[in-house]
Amino acid sequence: MKIIVVDNEPDRLEELVKCLRAAFPNAEITDFTSPSLAVQYSFENPV
């Protein structure tokens, strides 16, 4: 499973990623603080 996490607050983003890693230990999690970078990533990588 691949998960993209986007939040403009780095502290919140870190907490979200921690929770997701605990819930989905085998997932590939990629995080961004910039929505535009997340969209660009989704166009360039299979998600």
N, C-alpha and C positions, 0 to 999 in steps of 0.2 A: 504494500500500500504506500502511496506517496501522498504527502500532506504539505500544503503550502499554508503558512501562517503569516498574516500581515497585521501589524499594529504600529502606529506611529509613536508609541511610547515604549522605549526599550525595556523598561522594567516589567511592564505588562507582557510584552512579547516573550521575555525570558520565562515568566511564570506560565504562560500558555504553553510554551514549548516543553517545559518540565512536566506539566500535567498530561500533555499528549504523549510524551515519551513513556510515562508511567502507564497510561492506558493502552498504548499501542507500541510495545517495545520493539517490534520488528519493522515498524514503519520508517520510511525515509522522509525525514522532516526537513523542510527548507523554510527559513524564515526571512522576512523582509520588514524594514521599517518604512519602505517607500512603495506605495501601491503601483506606481508606474514600473518600477523594477520587477515587481511580482508579475505583472501582466507581461512584460517583456520576457521574463523567464518562462512563463507558461507557453508563449509562442515558440520559444527556442528549444524546449525540452518536453519530453512526454510526461504528462501529469495525469 
